[in-house]
Amino acid sequence: MARAVLHNAFCDELGIEYPIILAGMGVGGRATPPALVAAVSEAGGAGILGCSGLSPEETRRRIHEVRRLTDKPFGVDLLLPAKIAGSAPTRSGVREEIRQRYPEHYAMVRAMIREFGLPEAYPEDEIVVNIEYAEKVLEVVVDEKVPIFAAGLGDPSILIPRGHAQGMKIFGLSGSVRNAVRQKKSGVDAVIAQGTEAGGHTGAVATFPLIPQVVDAVAPTPVIAAGGIGDGRGVAAALALGAQAVWIGTAFLVAEECEIYAENKRQILDSDSESFRVTKVWTGKTVRTFQNDVVKAWEQAGLKTLDTPHQRILLEDLTASATKAGRYDLILNPAGQVSGMLKQSKPAKQIMEELVAGTIEDLNRINRDLRYSFG
Ligand SMILES: Cc1cc2nc3c(=O)[nH]c(=O)nc-3n(C[C@H](O)[C@H](O)[C@H](O)COP(=O)(O)O)c2cc1C
């Protein structure tokens, strides 16, 4: 059978076959490992390595690994946080600040660790995701001449002159029209507009109202739609709303190549959309995640969350304790509302084939079933 065709000018700009991009997802490197990134690129999309929280050396190692597996375009995603005043540059330093400045929060997490019957454990690395850290990883991205860079948070303008000089395509992610306009002004090649349905850090506006507003506000800059896209119908809808491509996270979390823990995949496959809610418990910012017993316990306690990075560092101690005990049901599992429609784990290649075929089927269905004309 001939190979399916789903292609536009934006695909040509990126050098890819289909307008489908695997979202870069952080989570300690488990969500978008090189094997998943390369599989998506090999299948005609663009795979993006989520490198937020990884060291510069590990980021470089992953870039090399993707290049070993594919010669197709791929990218790196990083969170570029704004300068955080008054926060220590190391994990142990931030922990000490929490102990001194926020004793009630510190005590509550220690109490939760005891109540869940977990051993005390601490993450091994000293990384705090701040702008100084992000700049070191950006150096690796430039040095390695990565074809695509996406800023999941913050302003990528520091990268633009050097990135563009070497042909890099640079995207900025945004959950609001205001921020999308800011991204455009900083000179990005495309704006990723992410609706609140999305997994991970997310804003308040849903994908359907967000995409057309961002398309109008940043024209002629291309828009990539994100948030709540789980099958070909979602891809067709995003294209109909004016997007040039889609940026898909959650639907690839259940790919066989994705290395999030089996228990977290199970939560995604077995739960309905309502189980994935927005909370500030994990990072101090709004994150859509599986509503597990940690989120419920915190919300019942009614204690206001801290800002980032303190809330994140505080909760990562709990995550380290839960991981040591094999209690993966108690760790952060960011995922979006499309989880409700995901029922089976599959190889990434099959997910890509089904997305492409589903989009074509849906476009054909519309053309077949709908009569339309201006007069
Ligand atoms: C597990 C997980 C981790 C994520 N981590 C990041 C990240 O590190 N950087 C980023 O730009 N976006 C991150 N996101 C958001 C995705 O890039 C993407 O915008 C989102 O998944 C799209 O919505 P969907 O989940 O409905 O497909 C993450 C999303 C998930 C589900």
The ligand as a MOL file (V3000), in Angstrom:
LIG
                    3D

  0  0  0     0  0            999 V3000
M  V30 BEGIN CTAB
M  V30 COUNTS 31 33 0 0 0
M  V30 BEGIN ATOM
M  V30 1 C 4.4230 14.0420 31.7860 0
M  V30 2 C 4.4740 15.4100 31.1860 0
M  V30 3 C 5.6210 16.1750 31.3410 0
M  V30 4 C 5.7170 17.4110 30.7000 0
M  V30 5 N 6.8800 18.1050 30.8070 0
M  V30 6 C 7.0470 19.2080 30.0350 0
M  V30 7 C 8.3190 19.8670 29.9820 0
M  V30 8 O 9.2840 19.4670 30.6400 0
M  V30 9 N 8.4290 20.9330 29.1430 0
M  V30 10 C 7.3670 21.3820 28.3860 0
M  V30 11 O 7.5370 22.3130 27.5980 0
M  V30 12 N 6.1660 20.8070 28.4630 0
M  V30 13 C 5.9920 19.7240 29.2450 0
M  V30 14 N 4.7640 19.1090 29.2640 0
M  V30 15 C 3.6710 19.6320 28.4310 0
M  V30 16 C 3.7940 19.0790 27.0160 0
M  V30 17 O 4.9050 19.6800 26.3680 0
M  V30 18 C 2.5670 19.3160 26.1300 0
M  V30 19 O 2.3480 20.6910 25.9440 0
M  V30 20 C 1.2980 18.6620 26.6320 0
M  V30 21 O 1.5520 17.3460 27.0340 0
M  V30 22 C 0.2420 18.6850 25.5270 0
M  V30 23 O -1.0130 18.2650 25.9740 0
M  V30 24 P -1.4860 16.7290 26.0420 0
M  V30 25 O -0.8130 16.1700 27.2440 0
M  V30 26 O -2.9540 16.8250 26.1650 0
M  V30 27 O -1.0420 16.0530 24.7570 0
M  V30 28 C 4.6320 17.8950 29.9260 0
M  V30 29 C 3.4660 17.1390 29.8100 0
M  V30 30 C 3.3850 15.9020 30.4290 0
M  V30 31 C 2.1330 15.0920 30.2540 0
M  V30 END ATOM
M  V30 BEGIN BOND
M  V30 1 1 1 2
M  V30 2 1 2 3
M  V30 3 2 2 30
M  V30 4 2 3 4
M  V30 5 1 4 5
M  V30 6 1 4 28
M  V30 7 2 5 6
M  V30 8 1 6 7
M  V30 9 1 6 13
M  V30 10 2 7 8
M  V30 11 1 7 9
M  V30 12 1 9 10
M  V30 13 2 10 11
M  V30 14 1 10 12
M  V30 15 2 12 13
M  V30 16 1 13 14
M  V30 17 1 14 15
M  V30 18 1 14 28
M  V30 19 1 15 16
M  V30 20 1 16 17
M  V30 21 1 16 18
M  V30 22 1 18 19
M  V30 23 1 18 20
M  V30 24 1 20 21
M  V30 25 1 20 22
M  V30 26 1 22 23
M  V30 27 1 23 24
M  V30 28 2 24 25
M  V30 29 1 24 26
M  V30 30 1 24 27
M  V30 31 2 28 29
M  V30 32 1 29 30
M  V30 33 1 30 31
M  V30 END BOND
M  V30 END CTAB
M  END
